[in-house]
């Protein structure tokens, strides 16, 4: 889905995409992904809200996530780090 030019996504769809990539299996199990999404939201890298009821088509409501400006910047920086062979860091870690 798109809203205000930004791509929105839900956790289940993200988990499916991640499973298709090698090495992502541990993040997609038993709520670990949702805990990670929550942490990214706490860091200000994501915003979330519930999907509109009209968009559900009989399904349970889904939580939609969207990168914030800060999240877009962090993703771009992580992509540049990865391209340069460095380990990407999306959020500040312990000193």
Secondary structure as GFF3:
##gff-version 3
##sequence-region A 1 95
A	DSSP	beta_strand	2	3	.	.	.	ID=ss1
A	DSSP	beta_strand	6	10	.	.	.	ID=ss2
A	DSSP	alpha_helix	11	20	.	.	.	ID=ss3
A	DSSP	three_ten_helix	25	28	.	.	.	ID=ss4
A	DSSP	alpha_helix	32	42	.	.	.	ID=ss5
A	DSSP	beta_strand	46	50	.	.	.	ID=ss6
A	DSSP	three_ten_helix	53	56	.	.	.	ID=ss7
A	DSSP	beta_strand	63	67	.	.	.	ID=ss8
A	DSSP	alpha_helix	69	83	.	.	.	ID=ss9
###
